[in-house]
Amino acid sequence: MRTQTMIAQCCTRACGQLRMSTNTPTHEDLDAIFKKKRLLRTQVRKSLKSIDPSLRSHQDNAVQDVVLGAPWFKSSRRLCAYISCAALREVDTFKILSEILQHNNNATGGKKLYVPRVEDKNSHMRMLHISRIDDLIANSMDILEPAPVDAEGNAREDVMQANDPVDLFLLPGLAFDRSGRRLGRGGGYYDTFLKNYQDLAKTRNWKQPLLVALSYSQQILDEGVIPMTSSDVPIDALVSPEGVIPISPAALNRMDL
């Protein structure tokens, strides 16, 4: 709690300055936003680093149990989910991924899973279909991701070329708030991908997927602390160890909470 308060105090002045202008952000406004984001990332990383390993493990299990027990997860047939990385101190997803992959026969009402593969340093990321954990390999950053081709040498299905819509995205992040703001790591990979997928869903007249972020308690900040630009995609709901926080009307409708 003390760390969260310090984060809020560090950013209050910048928030006030940014709220004074309701016009299109100037170059100076954007510079102030990006500076504030960098400060927040530094503060949140320190907070995450200080979490006791036993508490982190408890929160990992609690978040995953909430997701696995949720009707909105059980009813989802096509999902995009991140592969958690311990070095980045992301909420663990391997219990969730294992559950999905145990029921991955989409033809018989099971689930179909797509996971991220970073293609370059220009915010280009794809979501590729996998059918087992062994489909993942470590990249140059020692982060697990799918190989572009399967064991038979066939190109993996890219979710952007799939014939059916995704129901649910499970998203990582550094910090969040209860109004749907998400602070990423600064690469823009998820915001770019989500915007492209939302545009695709509109073009095809599909229902928009539910965007759900997984968070440790220490990552949830006061509303208004996280600055936003037009390229930042808000989340629909947040899952913490304490439970689900529905945010958007879509989340309230589909989560039935």
C-alpha positions in Angstrom: 0.0 0.0 0.0 2.9 2.4 0.9 4.5 1.8 -2.5 1.2 2.4 -4.4 0.7 5.7 -2.4 4.2 6.8 -3.4 3.5 6.0 -7.0 0.4 8.1 -6.9 2.2 11.0 -5.2 5.0 10.9 -7.8 2.5 11.4 -10.6 -0.2 13.7 -9.2 1.4 16.9 -10.5 1.9 15.6 -14.0 -1.7 14.2 -14.0 -3.0 17.7 -13.1 -1.0 19.4 -15.8 -2.2 16.9 -18.4 -5.9 17.2 -17.4 -5.8 21.0 -17.8 -5.8 20.6 -21.6 -8.7 18.8 -23.3 -7.5 19.6 -26.9 -5.4 17.4 -29.1 -2.2 16.7 -27.3 0.8 18.7 -28.4 4.3 17.3 -28.8 5.1 18.7 -25.3 2.0 17.0 -23.9 3.0 13.6 -25.4 6.6 14.1 -24.1 5.1 14.7 -20.6 2.9 11.5 -20.9 5.8 9.4 -22.0 8.0 10.7 -19.2 5.3 10.0 -16.7 4.9 6.4 -18.0 8.7 5.8 -17.7 8.5 7.0 -14.1 5.6 4.7 -13.3 7.3 1.7 -14.9 10.3 2.3 -12.7 8.2 2.5 -9.6 6.0 -0.5 -10.4 9.1 -2.7 -11.2 10.5 -1.8 -7.8 7.2 -2.8 -6.2 7.0 -6.1 -8.1 10.6 -6.9 -7.2 9.9 -6.5 -3.5 7.0 -9.1 -3.4 7.9 -12.1 -1.3 8.2 -15.2 -3.4 5.7 -17.1 -1.3 3.2 -14.3 -1.6 3.8 -14.1 -5.4 3.1 -17.8 -5.7 -0.1 -17.5 -3.7 -1.3 -14.6 -5.9 -0.4 -16.5 -9.0 -2.5 -19.4 -7.9 -5.4 -17.2 -6.8 -5.6 -15.3 -10.1 -5.5 -18.4 -12.2 -8.1 -20.1 -10.0 -10.4 -17.2 -10.5 -10.0 -17.4 -14.3 -10.4 -21.2 -14.4 -13.6 -21.1 -12.3 -15.2 -18.2 -14.3 -18.2 -18.9 -16.6 -16.9 -16.4 -19.1 -13.6 -18.4 -19.4 -15.3 -21.8 -19.5 -17.6 -20.6 -22.3 -14.8 -19.1 -24.4 -13.9 -21.3 -27.4 -11.1 -19.3 -29.0 -8.6 -17.5 -26.8 -5.4 -15.5 -27.0 -3.2 -15.6 -24.0 0.3 -14.5 -23.0 3.0 -16.9 -22.0 4.1 -15.7 -18.6 7.8 -14.9 -17.9 9.1 -15.1 -14.4 12.0 -12.8 -15.1 9.4 -10.1 -16.1 7.4 -10.8 -12.9 4.2 -11.4 -14.8 1.3 -13.2 -13.3 1.8 -16.9 -14.0 -0.4 -18.4 -16.8 0.8 -21.9 -17.1 -2.1 -23.5 -15.2 -4.5 -21.7 -17.4 -2.6 -22.6 -20.6 -2.5 -26.3 -19.5 -6.2 -26.3 -18.9 -6.9 -24.8 -22.4 -4.5 -27.3 -24.1 -6.1 -30.2 -22.4 -9.4 -29.3 -24.1 -8.0 -28.1 -27.4 -10.3 -30.1 -29.7 -12.2 -27.1 -31.1 -14.3 -29.4 -33.4 -15.9 -31.1 -30.4 -16.6 -27.9 -28.4 -13.1 -27.5 -26.9 -10.8 -24.5 -26.9 -8.4 -23.2 -29.4 -5.3 -21.2 -28.1 -3.2 -18.5 -29.8 -0.1 -17.2 -28.1 2.2 -14.2 -29.0 5.3 -14.3 -31.1 7.3 -11.1 -31.4 8.6 -10.6 -35.0 10.7 -7.4 -34.7 11.5 -4.4 -32.6 8.8 -2.3 -34.4 5.8 -3.3 -32.3 5.1 -6.2 -34.7 3.6 -9.2 -32.9 1.6 -12.1 -34.1 -0.7 -14.6 -32.3 -0.1 -18.1 -33.5 -2.1 -21.3 -32.7 -0.5 -24.0 -30.6 -1.9 -27.3 -29.5 0.6 -28.3 -26.8 3.2 -26.7 -24.5 6.0 -28.4 -26.4 5.2 -26.1 -29.3 6.9 -23.3 -27.4 10.6 -22.4 -27.8 12.8 -19.8 -26.0 13.6 -16.7 -28.1 16.8 -14.6 -27.8 15.4 -12.9 -24.7 14.7 -16.4 -23.1 11.0 -15.8 -23.4 8.9 -18.7 -24.6 7.0 -18.3 -27.8 5.7 -20.5 -30.7 8.0 -21.4 -33.6 6.5 -20.1 -36.8 6.1 -23.6 -38.2 4.9 -26.8 -36.5 6.8 -30.2 -36.2 5.6 -31.1 -39.7 7.0 -27.9 -41.2 3.5 -26.3 -41.7 3.0 -22.6 -41.0 1.0 -22.1 -37.8 -2.4 -20.5 -38.1 -2.2 -16.8 -37.5 -5.2 -15.5 -35.6 -5.5 -12.5 -38.0 -6.1 -15.1 -40.8 -8.5 -17.3 -38.8 -12.0 -17.9 -40.0 -13.6 -17.5 -36.6 -13.5 -14.7 -34.0 -11.6 -14.8 -30.7 -13.8 -14.7 -27.6 -11.2 -13.8 -25.0 -7.8 -12.2 -24.6 -5.8 -12.7 -21.4 -3.3 -9.8 -21.2 -0.2 -8.9 -19.2 0.9 -5.5 -18.2 2.9 -3.5 -15.6 0.1 -1.6 -14.0 -3.7 -1.1 -14.3 -6.5 0.8 -12.7 -10.2 0.1 -12.2 -11.3 2.4 -15.1 -9.6 0.1 -17.6 -6.2 1.8 -18.1 -3.3 -0.4 -18.7 0.4 0.4 -18.6 2.6 -1.9 -20.7 6.3 -2.2 -20.9 6.8 0.5 -23.5 7.1 -1.5 -26.7 3.6 -1.0 -27.9 3.2 -4.6 -29.0 -0.1 -5.4 -27.4 -1.7 -2.0 -28.1 -0.8 -2.3 -31.8 -2.0 -5.9 -32.0 -5.2 -5.3 -30.2 -6.1 -2.2 -32.3 -5.5 -4.2 -35.5 -7.6 -7.1 -34.2 -10.4 -4.8 -33.1 -10.4 -3.3 -36.6 -10.5 -6.8 -38.2 -13.5 -7.8 -36.0 -15.3 -4.6 -37.0 -14.7 -5.3 -40.7 -16.0 -8.9 -40.3 -18.9 -7.9 -38.1 -17.7 -10.1 -35.3 -18.4 -9.5 -31.6 -15.4 -7.8 -30.1 -13.3 -10.1 -27.9 -13.3 -9.6 -24.1 -10.0 -8.0 -23.0 -9.1 -9.3 -19.5 -5.8 -8.4 -17.8 -4.2 -10.5 -15.0 -2.7 -8.5 -12.1 -1.0 -8.8 -8.8 -2.6 -6.7 -6.1 0.4 -4.4 -6.1 -0.1 -3.5 -9.8 -3.5 -1.9 -9.3 -3.1 1.8 -9.0 -5.5 4.7 -8.2 -7.7 5.9 -11.1 -6.1 8.7 -13.1 -2.5 7.9 -12.2 -1.8 6.0 -15.5 -1.7 8.4 -18.4 -3.3 7.5 -21.7 -2.8 8.4 -25.4 -5.0 7.6 -28.4 -2.9 4.5 -29.1 -3.5 2.9 -25.7 -6.2 0.2 -25.8 -8.3 0.0 -22.6 -9.1 -3.3 -21.0 -12.6 -4.6 -20.3 -11.9 -6.3 -17.0 -9.2 -7.0 -14.5 -8.5 -10.2 -12.5 -6.6 -9.9 -9.3 -6.1 -12.3 -6.3 -9.2 -10.7 -4.8 -11.4 -11.5 -7.8 -12.8 -10.1 -11.0 -13.1 -6.3 -11.6 -15.5 -5.8 -14.5 -15.0 -2.4 -16.1 -16.7 -2.0 -19.6 -20.3 -2.6 -20.4 -19.2 -5.6 -22.4 -17.6 -7.1 -19.3 -20.6 -6.4 -17.1 -22.9 -8.1 -19.7 -20.7 -11.1 -20.4 -19.4 -11.7 -17.0 -22.8 -11.5 -15.4 -21.5 -10.1 -12.1 
